[in-house]
Amino acid sequence: MQPHLVKGALLLLLAEACFAAIGAVVKYSSDMASEVQIVFFRNLFALVLMLPFLYQHGFSMLKTSRWYLHLSRAISGLVSMYCFFYVLSQLPLAQAMMVIMLSPFIVPLLARIWLNERPTRLTLTGIALGFVGVVLALPTPDPSLNLVLVLALFSAFLVAITKTTIRAMARTESAVRIVFYFSLLTTLFSAAPLPFYWQALPTEVWLAFVGMGIFAAIGQLAMTRAFATAPASDIGMWTYSSVLFAGAFGYLFWQEPVTWGWVAGVAVIFYAGYVTTRQRLL
């Protein structure tokens, strides 16, 4: 493997470890903070981290004629966040992260409807395999978890909508502008219910929130650098490594079992990711 591909893959692995760590922080905080507080501080820290970019690029960066897409992305992303953070509090960390991994496979279907991008047969095969992988990895059906699983799938669908919206905006909007408006709008929207769900937070939760901000900063920087170092088609499949890190965190901190079903699901999803990215190299 060429050196730039090794560097890109390692940076992407670091990014995905950070994103899995954010999920672990959310799960840890869910017993001591309300979901509304977790969502708000997640967005607030992201906004604070964007301020240096705003200073660097100037306020002219904020000018846009596609505010409706920024608004749509913020709403779908925020609702997805509420759903996913609740799912994290109810399901084992690795399985919750696994369901979210469905979103990359849903994006081509949405892009076909919205952006008129026609998926190939290999892409459709990858989508089908992705669903099979998630089904294998999920726990034994439990009637009490039906709503949780529905919310997890709904969250993955909303994440796919946000990614498709980004693809639609990328033709005219810079990456910095897209991220800044998302951070700003989600912070403002998530602040509205905060007074009604506020509760005193112990010191360890505040420290966890700070850690969440640090993980988010490192993860975003590493991911950006990874795709600047190597083509996304060459290293994109390493995005699915977050489920492996989530499995390790769940086992270490909550003694969540790593089942053979979960291992099989991970293998199928990695293969599905390989199928969908490999075709770009052919």
Contacts in CASP RR format, 6 or more apart in sequence:
PFRMAT RR
TARGET T0000
AUTHOR 0000-0000-0000
METHOD contacts of the structure
MODEL  1
MQPHLVKGALLLLLAEACFAAIGAVVKYSSDMASEVQIVFFRNLFALVLM
LPFLYQHGFSMLKTSRWYLHLSRAISGLVSMYCFFYVLSQLPLAQAMMVI
MLSPFIVPLLARIWLNERPTRLTLTGIALGFVGVVLALPTPDPSLNLVLV
LALFSAFLVAITKTTIRAMARTESAVRIVFYFSLLTTLFSAAPLPFYWQA
LPTEVWLAFVGMGIFAAIGQLAMTRAFATAPASDIGMWTYSSVLFAGAFG
YLFWQEPVTWGWVAGVAVIFYAGYVTTRQRLL
1 9 0 8 1.000
4 229 0 8 1.000
4 230 0 8 1.000
5 230 0 8 1.000
5 234 0 8 1.000
5 235 0 8 1.000
7 229 0 8 1.000
7 230 0 8 1.000
8 225 0 8 1.000
8 226 0 8 1.000
8 229 0 8 1.000
8 230 0 8 1.000
8 235 0 8 1.000
9 226 0 8 1.000
9 230 0 8 1.000
9 235 0 8 1.000
9 238 0 8 1.000
11 222 0 8 1.000
11 223 0 8 1.000
11 225 0 8 1.000
11 226 0 8 1.000
11 229 0 8 1.000
12 222 0 8 1.000
12 223 0 8 1.000
12 226 0 8 1.000
12 227 0 8 1.000
12 235 0 8 1.000
12 236 0 8 1.000
12 238 0 8 1.000
12 239 0 8 1.000
12 241 0 8 1.000
13 238 0 8 1.000
13 241 0 8 1.000
14 218 0 8 1.000
14 219 0 8 1.000
14 222 0 8 1.000
15 218 0 8 1.000
15 219 0 8 1.000
15 220 0 8 1.000
15 222 0 8 1.000
15 223 0 8 1.000
15 226 0 8 1.000
16 238 0 8 1.000
16 239 0 8 1.000
16 241 0 8 1.000
16 242 0 8 1.000
16 245 0 8 1.000
17 241 0 8 1.000
17 242 0 8 1.000
17 245 0 8 1.000
18 215 0 8 1.000
18 216 0 8 1.000
18 218 0 8 1.000
18 219 0 8 1.000
18 222 0 8 1.000
19 215 0 8 1.000
19 219 0 8 1.000
19 242 0 8 1.000
20 93 0 8 1.000
20 97 0 8 1.000
20 242 0 8 1.000
20 243 0 8 1.000
20 245 0 8 1.000
20 246 0 8 1.000
20 247 0 8 1.000
20 249 0 8 1.000
21 215 0 8 1.000
21 245 0 8 1.000
21 249 0 8 1.000
22 42 0 8 1.000
22 212 0 8 1.000
22 215 0 8 1.000
22 216 0 8 1.000
23 88 0 8 1.000
23 93 0 8 1.000
23 96 0 8 1.000
23 97 0 8 1.000
23 246 0 8 1.000
24 93 0 8 1.000
24 246 0 8 1.000
24 249 0 8 1.000
24 250 0 8 1.000
24 253 0 8 1.000
25 208 0 8 1.000
25 209 0 8 1.000
25 211 0 8 1.000
25 212 0 8 1.000
25 215 0 8 1.000
26 38 0 8 1.000
26 42 0 8 1.000
26 85 0 8 1.000
26 88 0 8 1.000
26 89 0 8 1.000
26 212 0 8 1.000
27 88 0 8 1.000
27 89 0 8 1.000
27 93 0 8 1.000
27 96 0 8 1.000
27 254 0 8 1.000
28 208 0 8 1.000
28 253 0 8 1.000
29 38 0 8 1.000
29 205 0 8 1.000
29 208 0 8 1.000
29 209 0 8 1.000
30 38 0 8 1.000
30 85 0 8 1.000
30 88 0 8 1.000
30 89 0 8 1.000
31 89 0 8 1.000
32 201 0 8 1.000
32 202 0 8 1.000
32 204 0 8 1.000
32 205 0 8 1.000
33 199 0 8 1.000
33 201 0 8 1.000
33 205 0 8 1.000
34 197 0 8 1.000
34 198 0 8 1.000
34 199 0 8 1.000
35 82 0 8 1.000
35 85 0 8 1.000
35 86 0 8 1.000
35 89 0 8 1.000
35 197 0 8 1.000
36 190 0 8 1.000
36 193 0 8 1.000
36 194 0 8 1.000
36 196 0 8 1.000
36 197 0 8 1.000
37 194 0 8 1.000
37 197 0 8 1.000
37 198 0 8 1.000
37 199 0 8 1.000
37 201 0 8 1.000
38 85 0 8 1.000
38 209 0 8 1.000
39 78 0 8 1.000
39 81 0 8 1.000
39 82 0 8 1.000
39 85 0 8 1.000
39 190 0 8 1.000
40 187 0 8 1.000
40 190 0 8 1.000
40 191 0 8 1.000
40 194 0 8 1.000
41 209 0 8 1.000
41 212 0 8 1.000
42 81 0 8 1.000
42 212 0 8 1.000
42 213 0 8 1.000
42 216 0 8 1.000
43 78 0 8 1.000
43 81 0 8 1.000
43 183 0 8 1.000
43 186 0 8 1.000
43 187 0 8 1.000
43 190 0 8 1.000
44 187 0 8 1.000
45 209 0 8 1.000
45 210 0 8 1.000
45 212 0 8 1.000
45 213 0 8 1.000
45 216 0 8 1.000
46 183 0 8 1.000
46 186 0 8 1.000
46 187 0 8 1.000
46 213 0 8 1.000
46 216 0 8 1.000
47 180 0 8 1.000
47 183 0 8 1.000
47 184 0 8 1.000
47 187 0 8 1.000
49 183 0 8 1.000
49 213 0 8 1.000
49 216 0 8 1.000
49 217 0 8 1.000
49 220 0 8 1.000
50 176 0 8 1.000
50 179 0 8 1.000
50 180 0 8 1.000
50 183 0 8 1.000
50 184 0 8 1.000
53 176 0 8 1.000
53 179 0 8 1.000
53 180 0 8 1.000
54 61 0 8 1.000
54 62 0 8 1.000
54 176 0 8 1.000
54 180 0 8 1.000
57 176 0 8 1.000
61 174 0 8 1.000
61 176 0 8 1.000
61 177 0 8 1.000
61 180 0 8 1.000
62 177 0 8 1.000
62 180 0 8 1.000
62 181 0 8 1.000
64 70 0 8 1.000
64 173 0 8 1.000
64 177 0 8 1.000
64 181 0 8 1.000
65 172 0 8 1.000
66 169 0 8 1.000
66 172 0 8 1.000
66 173 0 8 1.000
69 165 0 8 1.000
69 168 0 8 1.000
69 169 0 8 1.000
69 173 0 8 1.000
70 169 0 8 1.000
70 173 0 8 1.000
70 178 0 8 1.000
70 181 0 8 1.000
70 182 0 8 1.000
70 185 0 8 1.000
71 185 0 8 1.000
72 165 0 8 1.000
73 162 0 8 1.000
73 165 0 8 1.000
73 166 0 8 1.000
73 169 0 8 1.000
73 178 0 8 1.000
73 182 0 8 1.000
74 181 0 8 1.000
74 182 0 8 1.000
74 185 0 8 1.000
74 186 0 8 1.000
74 189 0 8 1.000
75 189 0 8 1.000
76 158 0 8 1.000
76 161 0 8 1.000
76 162 0 8 1.000
76 165 0 8 1.000
77 158 0 8 1.000
77 159 0 8 1.000
77 161 0 8 1.000
77 162 0 8 1.000
77 182 0 8 1.000
77 186 0 8 1.000
78 185 0 8 1.000
78 186 0 8 1.000
78 189 0 8 1.000
78 190 0 8 1.000
79 158 0 8 1.000
80 154 0 8 1.000
80 155 0 8 1.000
80 158 0 8 1.000
80 159 0 8 1.000
80 162 0 8 1.000
81 186 0 8 1.000
83 151 0 8 1.000
83 152 0 8 1.000
83 154 0 8 1.000
83 155 0 8 1.000
83 158 0 8 1.000
84 96 0 8 1.000
84 100 0 8 1.000
84 152 0 8 1.000
84 155 0 8 1.000
84 159 0 8 1.000
86 148 0 8 1.000
86 151 0 8 1.000
87 96 0 8 1.000
87 99 0 8 1.000
87 148 0 8 1.000
87 151 0 8 1.000
87 152 0 8 1.000
87 155 0 8 1.000
88 96 0 8 1.000
90 96 0 8 1.000
90 145 0 8 1.000
90 148 0 8 1.000
91 99 0 8 1.000
91 139 0 8 1.000
91 145 0 8 1.000
91 148 0 8 1.000
91 152 0 8 1.000
92 139 0 8 1.000
92 247 0 8 1.000
92 250 0 8 1.000
92 254 0 8 1.000
92 256 0 8 1.000
92 257 0 8 1.000
93 246 0 8 1.000
93 247 0 8 1.000
93 249 0 8 1.000
93 250 0 8 1.000
93 254 0 8 1.000
93 256 0 8 1.000
94 137 0 8 1.000
94 243 0 8 1.000
94 246 0 8 1.000
94 247 0 8 1.000
94 250 0 8 1.000
94 256 0 8 1.000
94 258 0 8 1.000
94 262 0 8 1.000
95 137 0 8 1.000
95 138 0 8 1.000
95 139 0 8 1.000
95 262 0 8 1.000
96 152 0 8 1.000
96 246 0 8 1.000
97 242 0 8 1.000
97 243 0 8 1.000
97 246 0 8 1.000
97 247 0 8 1.000
98 133 0 8 1.000
98 134 0 8 1.000
98 137 0 8 1.000
98 138 0 8 1.000
98 243 0 8 1.000
98 246 0 8 1.000
98 262 0 8 1.000
98 265 0 8 1.000
98 266 0 8 1.000
98 269 0 8 1.000
99 134 0 8 1.000
99 138 0 8 1.000
99 149 0 8 1.000
99 152 0 8 1.000
99 153 0 8 1.000
99 155 0 8 1.000
99 156 0 8 1.000
100 152 0 8 1.000
100 155 0 8 1.000
100 156 0 8 1.000
100 159 0 8 1.000
101 130 0 8 1.000
101 134 0 8 1.000
101 156 0 8 1.000
101 240 0 8 1.000
101 242 0 8 1.000
101 243 0 8 1.000
101 269 0 8 1.000
102 130 0 8 1.000
102 131 0 8 1.000
102 134 0 8 1.000
102 153 0 8 1.000
102 156 0 8 1.000
102 160 0 8 1.000
103 156 0 8 1.000
103 157 0 8 1.000
103 159 0 8 1.000
103 160 0 8 1.000
103 163 0 8 1.000
104 160 0 8 1.000
104 163 0 8 1.000
104 239 0 8 1.000
104 273 0 8 1.000
104 276 0 8 1.000
105 126 0 8 1.000
105 127 0 8 1.000
105 130 0 8 1.000
105 131 0 8 1.000
105 272 0 8 1.000
105 276 0 8 1.000
106 127 0 8 1.000
106 156 0 8 1.000
106 157 0 8 1.000
106 160 0 8 1.000
107 160 0 8 1.000
107 163 0 8 1.000
107 164 0 8 1.000
107 167 0 8 1.000
108 117 0 8 1.000
108 119 0 8 1.000
108 123 0 8 1.000
108 124 0 8 1.000
108 127 0 8 1.000
109 119 0 8 1.000
109 127 0 8 1.000
110 160 0 8 1.000
110 161 0 8 1.000
110 164 0 8 1.000
111 117 0 8 1.000
111 119 0 8 1.000
111 164 0 8 1.000
111 167 0 8 1.000
112 118 0 8 1.000
112 119 0 8 1.000
114 164 0 8 1.000
114 168 0 8 1.000
115 164 0 8 1.000
115 167 0 8 1.000
115 168 0 8 1.000
119 127 0 8 1.000
120 279 0 8 1.000
122 275 0 8 1.000
122 276 0 8 1.000
122 279 0 8 1.000
123 276 0 8 1.000
123 279 0 8 1.000
125 272 0 8 1.000
125 275 0 8 1.000
126 272 0 8 1.000
126 273 0 8 1.000
126 275 0 8 1.000
126 276 0 8 1.000
127 272 0 8 1.000
129 268 0 8 1.000
129 269 0 8 1.000
129 271 0 8 1.000
129 272 0 8 1.000
129 275 0 8 1.000
130 268 0 8 1.000
130 269 0 8 1.000
130 272 0 8 1.000
130 273 0 8 1.000
132 265 0 8 1.000
132 268 0 8 1.000
133 264 0 8 1.000
133 265 0 8 1.000
133 266 0 8 1.000
133 268 0 8 1.000
133 269 0 8 1.000
133 272 0 8 1.000
134 265 0 8 1.000
134 269 0 8 1.000
136 261 0 8 1.000
136 262 0 8 1.000
136 264 0 8 1.000
136 265 0 8 1.000
136 268 0 8 1.000
137 243 0 8 1.000
137 261 0 8 1.000
137 262 0 8 1.000
137 264 0 8 1.000
137 265 0 8 1.000
137 266 0 8 1.000
137 269 0 8 1.000
138 149 0 8 1.000
139 145 0 8 1.000
139 259 0 8 1.000
166 178 0 8 1.000
169 178 0 8 1.000
170 178 0 8 1.000
175 224 0 8 1.000
179 220 0 8 1.000
226 235 0 8 1.000
227 235 0 8 1.000
233 277 0 8 1.000
233 280 0 8 1.000
233 281 0 8 1.000
234 277 0 8 1.000
234 281 0 8 1.000
236 277 0 8 1.000
237 270 0 8 1.000
237 273 0 8 1.000
237 274 0 8 1.000
237 277 0 8 1.000
240 266 0 8 1.000
240 269 0 8 1.000
240 270 0 8 1.000
240 273 0 8 1.000
243 266 0 8 1.000
243 269 0 8 1.000
244 266 0 8 1.000
247 256 0 8 1.000
247 258 0 8 1.000
247 262 0 8 1.000
250 256 0 8 1.000
251 257 0 8 1.000
251 258 0 8 1.000
END
